[in-house]
Amino acid sequence: MESKKALNKDLILRERLALQRTVLANQSTFLAFLRTAMYFLIAGLSLRNLLKVDNSFLIEIVLFIISSLIFVFGTVNYFKHKKSIAENKKHIGDYQLEYYL
């Protein structure tokens, strides 16, 4: 019986550590979306000064729209996964119910 308790504690610890890695990966992904959105924003802001293009205003608007879409998609993606992670957190230690019943 003692080995079963030790095994259960090891499984719970592994599940908690995996959950922490998942949270960090979600945050890292959000920061990557934010960085990409900022690249497009900076490209839009600096396009007129760097290049002499006839329709630079239209290209700037397109880059601003792309930047906004990437930012919104990244934010929605972050909160969707954050909610999913929080829902799965309550199942830590209940692995037997899912697999043995």
N, C-alpha and C positions, 0 to 999 in steps of 0.2 A: 504493500500500500504506500510505503514511503517513496518508492521509486516512481510511482504514478503521480504523486504530488510534485516531485522534483521535475518530472517530465512536463507536467502542466505549467509550472512556473517558467520553465525554459521556453515553452511554446508561447506563453503570454509575453515574455520579454522579447522574443523574436518578432511577434506581431506588433508590439509597440514600437520597436526600432524600425520595422518596415513602414509603419505608418508615419513615423517622423521623417524617414527618407522620402516618402511620397509627398508630404507637406513641403519639404524643401525643394523637391523637383517641381512642384506646382508653382512655388514662388519664383524659381529660376526661369520657368517657362514664361511667366507673366513679365518678368524683367526683360526677357528676350523680345517679347512683343512690344514692350514699351520702347526699348532701344531701336527696334526697326521702325516704329512709328516716328520716333524722333529723327531718324535718318531721313525719312521722306519729308518731314517737316523742314528740316534744315536744307535739304535739296531744293524744296520749293521756295524757301526764303532767299537763298543765295543764287538762284538760277539767273535772275535778271542782271545781277552784278558780274557774273562770270562769263556769260555767253551773250552774244548779240543775236538773238533769234527773233524772227518776226512775230511769232505767236507765243512769246514767252509768258504772257499773262495767262493764257489758257492752259499752258503746261503747268504753271504754278498752281492754278486752281485744281487741276487733276491731281497733282502731288499732295496738295492739302487734303483733298477728299480721300485719297488712298491712305494718307497718314491717319485721318480720323477713323476710317473704317478698320484699319489694323488695330488702333487703340481700343475701339469699342469691342471688336471681336476678342481681343486679348483679355479685356476686363470681364466680359461675359463668360469667357472660357475659364478664367481664374475662379470666379465665384461659383460657377457650375461644378467645377471639380472640388472646390473647397466644401461645398454642401455634400457632395458624394463622399468625400473623405470623412466628414463629420458623421454621416449616417453609418459608415462602416466601422467607425471607432467603437460604437456600442456593442459590436459583435466580438470584441477581443475576449478570448477565453471561452467563447461559446462555440468553438469549432465542433464539439461533439454533437450538438443539436443539429447542425447542418449536414454532417456526414454520416452519422450513425442512426438517425431516425428515419 
